[in-house]
Amino acid sequence: MEREKLIRIARGDKPAAVLLKNANLVNVFTGEVYLTDIAIRRSRIVGLGDGYEAEQVIDLDGKYVAPGYIDAHVHIESSMCTPREFAKAVLPRGVTSVVTDPHEIANVLGLEGISFMLEQAKYGSLSMYVMASSCVPSTHMATAGANLEADDIRHLLNNDWVIGLAEVMNYPGVIMGDKLVLDKLEAFEGSVIDGHAPGLTGKALNAYVAAGVRSDHECTTVEEAREKLRLGMTIFIREATNARNLEALLPLVTPENSHHICFCTDDRQPADLLDQGSIDYMVRVAIQHGIDPVRAIQMGTINTARYFGLHDRGAITIGRRADLFIFSDLYNPVPEIVYRGGYRVAENGKMLPLEEVRRPIQLRNTMNIDWDAVDFTIPANGTRARVIGSIPDQLVTEHRILDVKQVDGCAVADVERDILKMAVIERHRATGNIGKGFIQGIGLKRGAIAGTVAHDHHNLVVIGADDESMMTAAREVARIGGGLVAVDGTQVLAALPLPVAGLMSEAPIGEVRAGMDNLLNAARELGSPLHDPYMAMSFMALEVIPSLKLTDQGLVDVETFEQVDLFVG
């Protein structure tokens, strides 16, 4: 009996499989760091202290050992890689578990997409827990590829790897008591329910918390986060590719409140994952900004484990999983060796060879467009228009009202003022829907960029300086089966095919990153100064983050939660 064997090893009567000797253990329970030995049997830690023997003894000579990191909230699809390729990017960084919301693929393929993600994670090298997607579609003001109600997702709780309800983005629906939203909250009563409430405050926030929502990852200021902490919410500090909130929120952290703060990456693209890292990067930045090293590690490990009820991980102690990493500098924790489930899986930033069971991906085509309805012309029904104001490194936008350039009775892009044309083309059901508007802050001087990565409905988004380039870009995205492109006139400058639901590639993450680099270089050639204009573009159609967004159904004023006209006079 396995339990009996573990007890005998813990007593010291039998040798362990692996013994890490002379380890400086980072104890996330007590906040201490001290020298000890760590005995491991299969996937579990079975002994701490002197006097243990093992089949394999590794003398760490005083190196530090910390529990494996846990990402509190991540959309794996945003890496543009399947879960197994994503794992190869984060495991060498010490991230041994993630809590993911697969609502990106769910908005394209519904339950088929969620099942695909769960199947991909089976027997993989990374522990992947799933939060059932709560908002598919996010709202009624965009057309997604699926519609999931409470009865559709309730049965997911029968899966051991599904642990709660993912970010409830339709916060206006919660506050106003929308029955369909409340049905989902009722279905997951007693489970973890994550939130998504950018800028919510006062009585509206009270109502949101009263509904049972327990976390938020959308805070951008210390004041906003502190108000939510005071109501008992757990704050996930986020450092994504296009939403960099870490440094702004670190002043929030104190010894008194840090136990209610976790780290998450939300949406992070290949270059940032490979060059900077994941939760490990956030921990290092936190330490550089004066956060105690053990406290920073706690926010990336035990805090997250406790919030989600993952009591078998998040700490190095008897009976917990041997998910851990070894490093040399407490003030600059760079994982050198990573163990997951008691097995060494990575060294010096590289995955070790492992056997994988790979199955062919069989998902239906997701590019269904009524091309006869695609027309980027905007009749000038006024002189002033609502313009989306893109803000660098933020998901929120400004609601600007500007004079628009007119030619032959049509409103057109004005590159001199960085006012570009934007369109969202419905691509799931060939409805012919196309939303058209203007955006400022992307910076293109010519050409167009386009893609099917467009949170959360993932329709085809195009931003461009002229209609010809926009049409070329849209057609090319469809031709490659979904993905991202950069074009100039009729010339395609760069393209990254993402044939898995128009969101992901089966290629190694290094190849996806190279393709992304080509796209970013092409976008810079076209004039965009942004760190990642594609990530920025992907959120310009998300109608649950203030202030002004564009979907296939038209402009959405997120503050009033209603569709609005493009022209104001």
C-alpha positions in Angstrom: 0.0 0.0 0.0 1.5 3.3 -1.1 0.5 5.2 2.1 2.2 2.7 4.2 5.4 2.9 2.1 5.4 6.7 2.4 5.1 6.5 6.2 8.0 4.0 6.4 10.2 6.3 4.3 9.1 9.3 6.4 10.1 7.4 9.5 13.5 6.7 8.0 13.0 2.9 7.8 13.3 2.7 4.0 15.3 4.8 1.5 13.6 7.4 -0.6 14.0 7.6 -4.4 15.7 11.0 -4.4 17.4 13.0 -1.7 18.2 16.7 -2.2 20.9 17.2 0.5 22.1 20.6 1.9 19.2 22.5 0.4 18.3 26.0 1.5 14.5 25.5 1.7 12.2 28.4 1.1 9.4 27.7 3.5 6.4 29.5 2.3 4.4 28.6 5.5 6.7 30.3 7.9 8.6 32.8 5.7 11.9 31.2 6.7 14.9 30.0 4.6 17.0 27.3 6.3 19.3 24.4 5.5 17.8 20.9 5.3 17.5 17.7 3.3 14.4 16.9 1.1 13.4 13.3 0.6 11.2 12.4 -2.4 9.3 9.2 -3.2 7.7 9.1 -6.7 5.6 12.3 -6.9 5.6 13.2 -3.2 7.8 14.8 -0.7 8.2 12.3 2.2 10.9 13.7 4.5 12.5 16.9 5.6 15.6 17.0 7.8 18.8 15.0 8.5 19.3 11.2 8.4 17.5 10.2 5.3 18.9 7.8 2.7 17.9 7.5 -1.0 18.6 5.6 -4.2 19.8 8.9 -5.7 21.5 11.5 -3.5 22.1 15.0 -4.9 24.2 17.4 -2.9 22.9 21.0 -3.6 25.7 22.5 -1.6 23.5 25.3 -0.2 21.5 26.1 -3.3 17.9 27.3 -2.7 14.8 25.2 -3.3 11.3 26.7 -3.7 8.0 25.2 -4.6 6.9 25.2 -8.3 5.1 28.4 -9.4 1.4 28.3 -10.1 -0.1 30.8 -12.6 -3.4 32.0 -11.1 -5.0 32.9 -14.4 -3.8 32.3 -17.9 -5.3 31.9 -21.4 -2.9 29.4 -22.9 -4.4 30.1 -26.4 -2.7 33.6 -26.2 0.7 31.9 -26.5 -0.6 30.9 -29.9 0.6 27.4 -29.1 -1.2 24.2 -28.0 -0.9 23.3 -24.3 2.1 21.0 -24.8 4.1 23.6 -26.6 3.1 26.2 -24.0 4.4 23.8 -21.3 7.8 23.7 -22.9 8.1 27.5 -22.5 7.0 27.8 -18.9 8.2 24.6 -17.2 11.9 25.5 -17.5 10.9 28.7 -15.8 9.7 26.9 -12.7 6.0 27.1 -13.5 4.7 23.6 -12.7 1.0 24.3 -12.6 -1.4 26.7 -14.3 -5.1 27.6 -13.8 -6.4 28.3 -17.3 -9.7 29.7 -18.6 -10.1 28.2 -22.2 -12.7 30.8 -23.1 -10.7 31.8 -26.2 -11.2 28.5 -27.9 -14.6 28.1 -26.2 -15.8 31.2 -28.0 -14.8 29.6 -31.2 -15.8 26.0 -30.7 -17.8 25.8 -27.5 -17.6 22.6 -25.4 -15.6 21.0 -28.3 -12.9 23.6 -27.7 -12.8 23.1 -23.9 -12.7 19.3 -24.4 -9.8 19.7 -26.8 -7.8 21.7 -24.2 -8.5 19.1 -21.5 -7.5 16.3 -23.8 -4.3 18.1 -24.8 -3.3 18.4 -21.2 -3.7 14.7 -20.5 -0.4 13.0 -19.5 1.4 16.2 -20.3 4.4 17.7 -18.5 2.4 20.6 -17.0 -0.4 20.4 -14.5 -3.3 22.3 -16.1 -6.4 23.1 -14.1 -9.4 24.5 -16.0 -11.9 27.1 -14.9 -15.2 26.6 -16.8 -15.7 29.5 -19.2 -18.5 31.7 -17.8 -19.0 34.2 -20.7 -19.4 32.5 -24.1 -20.2 34.9 -25.7 -18.9 37.6 -23.5 -22.0 39.7 -24.2 -24.9 39.8 -26.6 -23.1 42.6 -28.5 -20.7 40.3 -30.4 -21.2 37.2 -32.4 -19.2 34.2 -31.1 -18.9 30.7 -32.5 -20.8 29.2 -29.6 -23.3 30.0 -26.8 -22.8 28.2 -23.5 -25.5 28.4 -20.8 -25.4 27.2 -17.2 -26.7 23.7 -18.2 -23.9 23.4 -20.8 -21.0 24.0 -18.4 -22.4 22.6 -15.1 -21.4 19.0 -16.0 -17.7 20.2 -16.4 -17.5 20.0 -12.6 -17.5 16.2 -12.9 -14.0 16.5 -14.3 -11.3 16.4 -11.6 -9.3 19.1 -13.5 -12.1 21.6 -13.6 -12.1 23.5 -10.3 -14.5 26.5 -10.7 -16.1 29.2 -12.8 -13.8 31.4 -14.8 -13.7 35.2 -14.9 -17.3 36.5 -14.9 -16.7 39.3 -17.4 -20.4 40.3 -17.8 -20.2 42.3 -14.6 -23.1 44.6 -15.6 -25.2 41.4 -16.0 -24.2 40.3 -12.5 -25.0 43.7 -11.0 -28.4 44.0 -12.7 -29.3 40.4 -11.8 -29.4 39.0 -15.3 -31.0 35.5 -14.9 -28.7 33.8 -17.4 -25.6 35.1 -15.6 -27.0 34.3 -12.1 -27.8 30.7 -13.3 -24.1 30.1 -13.9 -23.2 31.5 -10.5 -25.8 29.2 -8.9 -24.5 26.2 -10.9 -21.0 26.8 -9.4 -22.1 27.6 -5.9 -19.5 26.2 -3.5 -16.7 26.3 -6.1 -14.2 29.0 -6.8 -15.7 31.9 -8.9 -13.2 34.3 -10.5 -14.0 37.9 -11.4 -13.2 40.4 -14.1 -14.4 43.9 -13.0 -12.1 46.7 -14.4 -12.7 50.0 -12.6 -15.7 48.7 -10.7 -16.2 50.6 -7.4 -18.7 51.5 -4.7 -22.1 49.9 -4.5 -21.8 48.3 -7.9 -18.7 46.5 -6.6 -20.5 45.5 -3.5 -23.2 43.9 -5.6 -20.6 42.0 -7.7 -19.0 40.6 -4.5 -22.4 39.8 -3.0 -23.1 37.5 -6.0 -20.2 35.3 -4.9 -17.3 36.5 -7.0 -14.0 36.2 -5.1 -11.1 37.5 -7.2 -10.1 40.1 -9.7 -7.2 40.4 -12.1 -8.2 43.7 -13.9 -6.9 46.2 -11.3 -4.7 49.0 -12.7 -4.2 51.2 -9.7 -3.4 50.6 -6.0 -6.6 52.4 -5.0 -8.8 50.1 -7.1 -7.0 47.0 -5.8 -7.2 48.1 -2.1 -10.9 48.7 -2.3 -11.4 45.1 -3.6 -9.0 43.7 -1.0 -11.1 45.4 1.7 -14.1 43.5 0.5 -12.3 40.2 0.9 -11.5 39.7 -2.8 -8.2 38.0 -3.8 -6.2 40.2 -6.1 -4.3 38.6 -9.0 -1.6 41.0 -10.1 -1.2 40.7 -13.8 1.8 41.1 -16.1 0.6 40.2 -19.6 2.0 41.2 -23.0 -0.4 44.2 -23.4 -1.5 44.7 -19.8 1.5 45.4 -17.7 0.1 46.1 -14.2 2.9 44.6 -12.0 5.0 47.6 -11.2 2.0 49.9 -10.7 0.4 47.5 -8.2 3.5 46.4 -6.2 3.1 49.3 -3.7 -0.1 47.6 -2.7 1.7 44.7 -1.2 2.3 44.7 2.6 3.1 42.0 5.1 -0.5 42.2 6.3 -2.3 41.8 2.9 0.2 39.8 0.8 -1.5 36.5 1.6 -4.5 37.6 -0.4 -2.4 38.5 -3.5 -1.4 36.2 -6.3 0.5 36.5 -9.6 -1.0 35.8 -13.1 0.1 36.3 -16.7 -3.4 36.3 -18.3 -2.4 36.8 -22.0 1.3 36.4 -22.8 2.8 35.9 -26.3 5.8 33.7 -27.2 8.5 36.4 -27.3 7.7 37.6 -23.7 7.4 34.0 -22.5 10.7 33.0 -24.0 12.7 36.2 -23.3 11.3 37.4 -20.0 9.4 34.4 -18.6 6.2 33.8 -16.8 5.5 33.9 -13.0 9.2 33.6 -12.5 9.7 37.0 -14.2 7.0 38.6 -12.0 8.7 37.3 -8.9 12.1 38.7 -9.9 10.6 42.1 -10.8 8.8 42.2 -7.4 12.1 41.5 -5.6 13.9 44.1 -7.6 11.2 46.6 -6.4 11.8 45.8 -2.8 9.4 43.0 -2.1 10.9 40.4 0.3 12.0 37.4 -1.7 10.1 34.9 0.3 6.9 37.0 0.1 7.3 37.3 -3.6 7.6 33.5 -3.9 4.6 33.1 -1.7 2.5 35.2 -4.1 3.5 32.9 -6.9 3.0 29.6 -5.0 1.1 28.9 -1.8 -1.2 31.9 -2.1 -2.5 30.6 -5.4 -2.7 27.0 -4.1 -4.8 28.1 -1.1 -7.2 30.3 -3.1 -8.0 27.5 -5.5 -8.0 24.7 -2.9 -5.0 23.0 -4.5 -3.8 21.6 -1.2 -1.4 19.0 -2.7 1.0 21.7 -4.1 2.3 25.2 -3.6 4.7 24.3 -0.8 7.6 22.0 0.0 6.4 19.9 2.9 5.5 16.3 3.7 2.8 14.8 1.5 2.7 17.5 -1.1 3.8 17.1 -4.7 7.4 17.3 -5.4 6.9 20.3 -7.7 10.0 22.4 -7.1 12.9 24.3 -8.6 16.5 24.8 -7.6 18.3 28.2 -7.9 21.4 29.9 -6.6 20.5 33.5 -5.8 17.6 34.3 -3.4 17.4 37.9 -4.7 17.4 36.8 -8.4 15.7 33.4 -8.5 16.4 31.9 -11.9 15.4 28.2 -12.0 18.4 26.0 -12.8 16.7 22.6 -12.3 13.0 22.0 -12.2 11.2 18.9 -10.8 7.6 18.2 -11.5 5.9 15.3 -9.7 9.3 14.1 -8.4 10.9 13.9 -11.8 13.5 16.3 -13.2 11.9 17.9 -16.2 14.1 20.9 -17.1 17.7 22.1 -16.6 19.2 25.5 -17.3 16.2 26.9 -19.1 15.7 23.8 -21.4 13.2 20.9 -21.2 14.8 17.5 -20.8 13.7 14.8 -23.4 10.4 13.2 -22.5 8.1 10.7 -24.1 4.8 12.2 -25.2 1.6 10.6 -26.5 0.6 12.8 -29.4 -2.8 12.4 -31.1 -3.8 14.1 -34.3 -5.8 17.3 -33.9 -9.3 17.0 -35.4 -11.2 20.2 -35.1 -13.7 21.6 -37.6 -13.0 24.6 -39.9 -13.6 27.9 -38.2 -13.3 30.3 -41.1 -16.8 30.9 -42.5 -17.1 34.4 -44.0 -19.7 35.9 -46.3 -17.3 37.7 -48.6 -20.1 39.3 -50.5 -20.9 41.4 -47.4 -17.3 42.5 -46.8 -17.1 46.2 -47.7 -14.8 48.6 -45.8 -16.5 51.8 -47.1 -17.8 54.1 -44.4 -20.4 56.7 -45.7 -19.7 60.1 -44.0 -22.9 60.5 -42.0 -21.4 63.3 -40.0 -18.2 65.2 -39.5 -17.3 64.0 -36.0 -17.0 60.4 -35.0 -16.4 58.2 -32.0 -12.8 56.9 -32.2 -11.2 54.2 -30.1 -8.2 55.6 -28.3 -5.7 52.8 -27.8 -3.4 53.2 -24.7 0.1 51.6 -24.8 0.4 48.6 -22.5 -3.2 48.7 -21.3 -6.4 46.9 -22.3 -8.6 49.9 -21.4 -9.2 52.4 -24.2 -10.4 56.0 -24.4 -13.7 57.1 -25.9 -12.6 59.9 -28.2 -14.7 62.2 -30.4 -12.8 63.6 -33.3 -13.2 65.2 -36.7 -12.7 62.6 -39.4 -11.2 62.9 -42.8 -13.6 62.7 -45.7 -13.1 61.9 -49.4 -15.9 61.8 -51.9 -18.6 61.5 -49.2 -16.8 58.7 -47.3 -15.0 58.8 -44.0 -11.4 57.5 -44.5 -8.3 56.9 -42.5 -6.1 59.9 -41.6 -2.6 58.6 -41.1 -1.2 62.1 -40.4 -3.3 62.1 -37.2 -2.9 58.4 -36.6 -6.6 57.7 -37.2 -6.9 54.4 -38.9 -9.9 52.4 -40.1 -10.9 49.3 -38.2 -13.3 46.5 -39.1 -14.5 43.4 -37.4 -15.7 40.6 -39.7 -17.9 37.8 -38.3 -16.1 34.5 -39.2 -18.0 31.7 -37.4 -21.4 31.5 -39.1 -21.1 33.5 -42.3 -23.7 36.0 -41.0 -22.3 38.9 -43.1 -21.9 41.0 -40.0 -19.2 43.6 -40.2 -18.5 46.4 -37.7 -16.7 49.4 -38.9 -15.0 52.3 -37.1 -11.8 54.2 -36.4 -8.9 53.8 -34.0 -6.1 56.0 -32.9 -2.8 54.9 -31.3 -1.8 52.0 -33.5 0.6 54.1 -35.6 0.5 52.5 -39.1 1.6 54.9 -41.8 0.5 52.5 -44.6 -0.8 49.0 -45.2 -2.8 46.9 -42.8 -2.6 44.3 -40.1 -5.3 41.6 -39.5 -6.0 38.5 -37.4 -8.4 36.1 -35.9 -7.0 36.5 -32.4 -9.6 39.0 -31.1 -10.8 38.6 -27.5 -13.2 37.1 -26.8 -15.3 36.3 -29.8 -12.2 35.9 -32.1 -13.8 37.3 -35.2 -11.5 38.6 -38.0 -10.2 42.1 -37.1 -8.5 44.4 -39.6 -6.8 47.8 -38.9 -5.5 49.7 -41.9 -4.5 52.9 -43.7 -6.5 52.0 -46.9 -9.3 49.7 -48.0 -7.2 47.8 -50.5 -4.7 46.8 -47.9 -7.5 45.9 -45.5 -9.1 43.6 -48.1 -5.8 41.9 -48.9 -5.1 41.3 -45.2 -8.6 39.9 -44.5 -8.4 37.5 -47.5 -5.0 36.3 -46.6 -6.1 35.5 -43.0 -8.9 33.4 -44.4 -6.6 31.7 -46.9 -4.2 30.4 -44.2 -7.1 29.1 -42.1 -6.9 31.8 -39.5 -3.9 33.6 -38.0 -2.1 37.0 -38.2 -0.9 38.9 -41.2 0.8 42.2 -42.3 0.3 43.6 -45.8 1.0 46.7 -47.8 -1.4 47.2 -50.7 -1.7 43.8 -52.4 1.6 42.5 -51.0 1.7 40.2 -48.1 4.7 41.1 -45.9 4.4 38.5 -43.2 1.9 35.8 -42.1 1.6 33.4 -39.1 -0.9 30.6 -39.7 -2.9 29.6 -36.6 -5.0 26.7 -38.0 -6.2 25.4 -34.6 -9.4 27.3 -34.2 -7.7 30.4 -35.8 -5.9 30.8 -32.4 -3.0 28.3 -32.1 -0.3 26.4 -34.0 1.0 22.9 -33.5 4.5 24.2 -34.4 7.2 24.4 -31.6 6.9 27.7 -29.7 10.3 28.8 -31.0 8.9 28.6 -34.6 5.8 30.5 -33.6 7.9 33.1 -31.9 10.0 33.5 -35.1 6.8 34.0 -37.1 5.6 36.5 -34.6 8.9 38.4 -34.8 8.5 38.6 -38.6 5.0 40.1 -38.1 6.2 42.6 -35.6 9.1 43.7 -37.9 6.6 44.1 -40.7 4.3 46.1 -38.5 7.2 48.4 -37.5 8.1 48.8 -41.2 4.5 49.9 -41.7 5.0 52.5 -39.0 3.6 51.1 -35.8 5.8 52.0 -32.7 4.0 49.6 -30.4 5.7 46.8 -28.5 3.0 44.4 -29.9 0.3 46.0 -32.1 -1.2 42.5 -32.7 -1.9 42.0 -29.0 -3.2 45.5 -28.8 -5.5 44.9 -31.8 -6.8 41.6 -30.2 -8.3 43.6 -27.3 -9.8 46.4 -29.4 -12.8 44.2 -30.0 -13.4 43.1 -26.4 -16.6 44.8 -25.3 -16.3 44.1 -21.6 -13.2 46.4 -21.0 -13.8 50.2 -21.0 -14.3 52.5 -22.6 -15.0 52.1 -26.4 -14.7 48.9 -28.4 -15.8 47.6 -31.8 -17.4 44.2 -32.5 -18.9 42.7 -35.6 -22.2 44.3 -34.5 -20.8 47.8 -34.2 -19.3 50.2 -31.7 -19.9 49.5 -28.0 -19.8 52.1 -25.2 -18.6 49.8 -22.4 -19.4 52.4 -19.7 -23.1 52.4 -20.6 -23.0 48.8 -21.9 -24.8 49.6 -25.1 -24.2 49.9 -28.8 -23.6 53.5 -30.1 -23.5 55.2 -33.5 -20.2 55.9 -35.1 -21.0 59.5 -35.9 -22.1 62.1 -33.4 -22.7 65.0 -35.7 
